[in-house]
Amino acid sequence: MILGVVSDTHNRISNVEKIIDIFNSNKVDYVIHTGDITRADTLDRFSRLNSKLIAVLGNNDLEELGLKETSEIHNFILETPPFVTVLEGKKIAIFHEPDGINEFITKNSSIDYIFHGHTHRYREEEEEGIMIFNPGESAGMLKGKNAVGLIDLKESTIKRIFF
């Protein structure tokens, strides 16, 4: 099973379209969005995905009207972080802000992956046997500096794709 991981799209529609194309061309099974989608019409664009979408709310999503309704229309999962799910036998926690991850780890040692966003900075590190990943910037204006992640749960590999 292949996961696509993206964060902080911040209503940058041109990048969202590229992100969707990347995930569709890589035949991901699920897309994990770690928050800061920002607007309902941006979330609606993700209906073009050929996969399922799991997202958490970011700090810029908390007051946006229509996100929950749009997610229901498209059968997206949209939750308040941290949200924990199991995919391909791997337990995954999805955060927006990294604050609280260390405390979460001390209480939840059975987690395999933690995905987060918010910082717009790449992070790939293992803590206490848990892989923590943030693909980094995805809403920037500099071509080739934006990134999304591909996670192969079966092979336990992580790859970044720049656009």
C-alpha positions as CSV (number, residue, x, y, z in Angstrom):
1,M,0.0,0.0,0.0
2,I,1.3,3.4,-1.0
3,L,0.4,6.6,0.9
4,G,0.8,10.1,-0.4
5,V,1.5,12.6,2.3
6,V,1.0,16.3,1.9
7,S,0.8,19.3,4.2
8,D,-0.1,22.9,4.3
9,T,-1.5,23.4,0.8
10,H,-2.9,26.8,2.0
11,N,-5.3,27.3,-0.9
12,R,-2.5,27.4,-3.5
13,I,-4.7,25.9,-6.3
14,S,-2.0,25.5,-8.9
15,N,0.1,23.5,-6.5
16,V,-2.9,21.4,-5.4
17,E,-3.5,20.5,-9.0
18,K,0.1,19.4,-9.4
19,I,-0.1,17.4,-6.1
20,I,-3.2,15.6,-7.3
21,D,-1.5,14.7,-10.6
22,I,1.6,13.4,-8.7
23,F,-0.5,11.2,-6.4
24,N,-2.6,9.9,-9.3
25,S,0.4,9.1,-11.5
26,N,2.0,7.2,-8.6
27,K,-1.2,5.3,-8.0
28,V,-1.3,6.0,-4.3
29,D,-4.0,4.1,-2.3
30,Y,-4.5,6.9,0.3
31,V,-3.6,10.5,0.6
32,I,-2.9,11.8,4.0
33,H,-3.2,15.6,4.3
34,T,-1.8,16.9,7.6
35,G,-3.8,20.2,7.6
36,D,-4.0,23.8,6.5
37,I,-6.1,23.1,3.4
38,T,-7.6,26.5,4.2
39,R,-10.8,26.6,2.1
40,A,-13.7,24.3,1.2
41,D,-13.2,24.9,-2.6
42,T,-9.6,23.8,-2.2
43,L,-10.6,20.6,-0.5
44,D,-13.2,20.1,-3.2
45,R,-10.3,19.9,-5.8
46,F,-9.1,16.7,-4.0
47,S,-12.2,14.9,-5.4
48,R,-10.0,14.4,-8.5
49,L,-7.8,12.0,-6.6
50,N,-8.0,8.3,-7.7
51,S,-7.5,7.4,-4.0
52,K,-9.1,8.0,-0.6
53,L,-8.3,11.1,1.4
54,I,-7.7,11.3,5.1
55,A,-7.0,14.8,6.5
56,V,-6.8,16.6,9.8
57,L,-7.6,20.2,10.5
58,G,-4.8,22.7,10.7
59,N,-4.6,25.9,12.6
60,N,-5.8,27.8,9.5
61,D,-8.7,25.4,9.0
62,L,-10.4,25.8,12.3
63,E,-12.7,28.7,11.4
64,E,-13.3,27.8,7.7
65,L,-16.9,27.1,6.9
66,G,-17.7,24.2,4.6
67,L,-14.7,22.0,5.1
68,K,-16.6,19.4,7.0
69,E,-19.6,19.5,4.6
70,T,-17.2,19.2,1.6
71,S,-15.5,16.2,3.2
72,E,-18.8,14.5,3.7
73,I,-19.9,15.1,0.1
74,H,-16.7,13.3,-1.2
75,N,-16.5,10.7,1.6
76,F,-13.2,12.2,2.8
77,I,-12.2,11.6,6.4
78,L,-11.6,15.0,8.0
79,E,-10.8,14.9,11.7
80,T,-9.3,17.0,14.5
81,P,-5.7,16.0,15.2
82,P,-4.2,13.9,16.5
83,F,-6.1,11.3,14.5
84,V,-5.1,7.7,14.7
85,T,-5.8,5.1,12.0
86,V,-4.6,1.7,10.9
87,L,-3.7,1.1,7.3
88,E,-2.0,-2.1,6.0
89,G,-1.5,-3.2,9.7
90,K,0.4,0.0,10.5
91,K,-0.8,2.3,13.2
92,I,-0.5,5.9,12.0
93,A,-1.0,9.1,13.9
94,I,-1.7,12.3,12.0
95,F,-1.0,15.7,13.6
96,H,-0.9,19.2,12.1
97,E,1.4,20.9,14.6
98,P,4.3,18.9,16.0
99,D,3.7,20.2,19.5
100,G,2.6,17.3,21.6
101,I,4.2,14.6,19.5
102,N,6.8,13.7,22.2
103,E,4.1,13.4,24.9
104,F,1.9,11.4,22.5
105,I,4.8,9.0,21.9
106,T,5.3,8.3,25.6
107,K,1.6,7.3,25.9
108,N,1.3,5.5,22.5
109,S,4.3,3.3,21.9
110,S,2.5,1.1,19.5
111,I,2.4,3.7,16.7
112,D,4.4,3.0,13.6
113,Y,4.2,6.4,11.8
114,I,3.5,10.0,12.8
115,F,2.8,12.5,10.0
116,H,2.7,16.2,10.7
117,G,2.9,19.5,8.9
118,H,2.6,23.1,10.1
119,T,6.4,24.0,10.0
120,H,6.7,23.8,6.2
121,R,10.0,22.0,6.9
122,Y,11.1,18.5,5.9
123,R,11.4,16.1,8.7
124,E,12.2,12.4,8.5
125,E,13.5,10.9,11.8
126,E,12.9,7.9,14.0
127,E,12.1,8.3,17.6
128,E,11.6,5.3,19.9
129,G,10.9,3.1,16.9
130,I,8.3,5.5,15.4
131,M,9.0,7.2,12.0
132,I,8.1,10.9,12.1
133,F,7.6,12.5,8.7
134,N,6.7,15.9,7.4
135,P,7.2,16.2,3.6
136,G,7.9,20.0,3.9
137,E,6.8,22.9,1.8
138,S,4.0,22.3,-0.7
139,A,2.5,25.8,-1.1
140,G,5.6,27.7,-2.0
141,M,6.1,29.7,-5.1
142,L,9.5,28.4,-6.0
143,K,9.3,25.7,-8.6
144,G,11.2,22.6,-7.7
145,K,11.2,23.4,-4.0
146,N,7.8,22.1,-3.1
147,A,7.5,18.5,-2.0
148,V,5.1,15.7,-1.2
149,G,5.9,12.3,0.3
150,L,5.3,8.7,-0.9
151,I,5.3,6.0,1.8
152,D,5.4,2.4,0.9
153,L,3.9,0.7,4.0
154,K,4.9,-2.8,2.8
155,E,8.5,-1.9,2.2
156,S,8.7,0.7,4.9
157,T,10.3,3.3,2.5
158,I,9.8,7.0,2.2
159,K,10.4,9.0,-1.0
160,R,10.0,12.7,-1.6
161,I,8.8,14.1,-4.9
162,F,9.7,17.7,-5.7
163,F,7.6,19.9,-8.0
